[in-house]
Amino acid sequence: MINKDLVIIGGGPAGMSAAIAAYESGISDILIIERDSHLGGILQQCIHNGFGLHKFKEELTGPEYAYKLECKVNELNIPHILDTMVLEVSPEKVVTATNEKDGIFKIQAKAVILAMGCRERSKGALNIAGERPAGIYSAGTAQKFVNMKGYLPGKKVVILGSGDIGLIMARRMTLEGAKVEAVCELMPYSGGLARNIEQCLNDFNIPLKLSHTVVEIEGKERVTGVKIAKVDENRCPIPETIEYIPCDTLLLSVGLIPENELSKDAGVALSRITSGAVVDQNRQTSVEGIFACGNVLHVHDLADFVSDEAEIAGIAAAEYIRGNISNETEINLKTDGKVRYTVPQKITAYTDTTVYFRVSDVFRNVKVVVKNGDKVLFEKKKQKVAPGEMETVKITKDMLENVNELKIGLEVL
Amino acid sequence: MIRNMTCIVCPMGCTLEVTLDENGKFVSVAGNTCKRGEVYANNECTNPVRTLTSSVRCDNGEMLSVKTSEAVPKEKLFECMEEINKIIAKTPVTAGDCILKNICNTNVDVIATRSI
């Protein structure tokens, strides 16, 4: 068995950022394991711009963001193996992996960082009636076809779901000559960034139909059209509003799911809300020495935030390997429902912690409130919060004195 | 005259309220949280521009992601796409290499965003 200080599973923005941070914290016996034939993960197919404004203070495309991290990984000589699939991570931090050249092999790690990213929710999760013809793709699959393979998946397109990938693909397909008939969104608001609605839909006069869904797919060999309908406040389709849109392609952009099969094997406790691990401020999971960061932990809006989070995990893993991490306390962070979840979910040391959270609905004129019981420890006003945009609140060291639970919530003003 | 728009400069996506005079000329903007928002609002009302990203086929069959080195006029996006789709890029390519000079007389180049 091979021994390594730190094994990082996944060579996307999270894995590379974590590796760089760990290296710069003094740990050099690192191995990044990547299943694709190049580093960079999904960024390689995200050819649009808008990356890096926070992290690198310049506007980059996805491949450029990945390239900057990859150059740094190479400059620091951080070992990485490509085309290698991790099969299992044990609670004892034995990583089993396989590739064409080495067969199946095991690595005993002192610490493991999970950075496997997420995958798209598929059609099977949606219960749409109708045939099962060709022409139905997840937005990310279509993105790979167009950007990486040079194929246009269809010419007349309806998109279900207004997440950022769906919006980006509406623009991309339009630029490549397809006609995007409509983007339907089940919710009364879009899950994507406001700038993407502006530059991907409004720029090209693509209608965004809020509170609408696809109720039926038509076509035997190939999609010939979809029936869409408005939904009521319980998200049930209203039969009188059904309209037929002829099209040859349906793209689905209906959510992302952290890819946690390996985490489960390792005995890592998962959150039912984020579908990612439950972590402390170091991004350490319920299994000591196993850390998680990036979209495998919770789905992020920006690669920049993924890198920030991965750096926390990378530094913490380095400290753990040196034996410098101990739990001084355990303070659980609770939410009020309007705040849907927080990451981290608990704080185990008396230290300043930035808590990331997502809200459950669009709220205007609210206060973000941090409470210990009924006592308000901190509050800040926000003009608008939305589920599509991650928020943060800073928990300072002095808020943690004599506390075993903090509640983070919203009060509508 | 008031024109409402969403700033696309960064992921914050500020809601802008732009005041224009009777000739449609930019007067002032409210709602932006940074200086770049003001520049964007002014541009958007006089000469809207966008960075164009796409991918082109390489001589070895692989696809290469590219972008315009600067933003190009919005009304030229489709014209630029036609030019970009004619390109066959020579390998090897390094990120940052110029793939096509002065696309559609915009004084903007098309550059590679990855290495192949």
HADDOCK unambig.tbl for C-alpha pairs under 7 A between the chains (distance, minus, plus):
assign (segid A and resid 47 and name CA) (segid B and resid 53 and name CA) 6.48 0.50 0.50
assign (segid A and resid 47 and name CA) (segid B and resid 54 and name CA) 6.78 0.50 0.50
assign (segid A and resid 47 and name CA) (segid B and resid 65 and name CA) 6.05 0.50 0.50
assign (segid A and resid 48 and name CA) (segid B and resid 53 and name CA) 5.53 0.50 0.50
assign (segid A and resid 50 and name CA) (segid B and resid 10 and name CA) 6.98 0.50 0.50
assign (segid A and resid 63 and name CA) (segid B and resid 113 and name CA) 6.05 0.50 0.50
assign (segid A and resid 63 and name CA) (segid B and resid 114 and name CA) 5.76 0.50 0.50
assign (segid A and resid 64 and name CA) (segid B and resid 113 and name CA) 5.47 0.50 0.50
assign (segid A and resid 64 and name CA) (segid B and resid 114 and name CA) 6.27 0.50 0.50
assign (segid A and resid 67 and name CA) (segid B and resid 114 and name CA) 6.91 0.50 0.50
assign (segid A and resid 147 and name CA) (segid B and resid 55 and name CA) 5.75 0.50 0.50
assign (segid A and resid 148 and name CA) (segid B and resid 63 and name CA) 5.49 0.50 0.50
assign (segid A and resid 149 and name CA) (segid B and resid 63 and name CA) 6.24 0.50 0.50
assign (segid A and resid 150 and name CA) (segid B and resid 63 and name CA) 6.49 0.50 0.50
assign (segid A and resid 175 and name CA) (segid B and resid 78 and name CA) 6.54 0.50 0.50
assign (segid A and resid 175 and name CA) (segid B and resid 81 and name CA) 6.84 0.50 0.50
assign (segid A and resid 193 and name CA) (segid B and resid 11 and name CA) 6.75 0.50 0.50
assign (segid A and resid 194 and name CA) (segid B and resid 6 and name CA) 6.89 0.50 0.50
assign (segid A and resid 194 and name CA) (segid B and resid 13 and name CA) 5.30 0.50 0.50
assign (segid A and resid 195 and name CA) (segid B and resid 6 and name CA) 6.30 0.50 0.50
assign (segid A and resid 195 and name CA) (segid B and resid 7 and name CA) 6.38 0.50 0.50
assign (segid A and resid 195 and name CA) (segid B and resid 8 and name CA) 4.59 0.50 0.50
assign (segid A and resid 195 and name CA) (segid B and resid 11 and name CA) 6.50 0.50 0.50
assign (segid A and resid 195 and name CA) (segid B and resid 13 and name CA) 5.00 0.50 0.50
assign (segid A and resid 198 and name CA) (segid B and resid 6 and name CA) 6.37 0.50 0.50
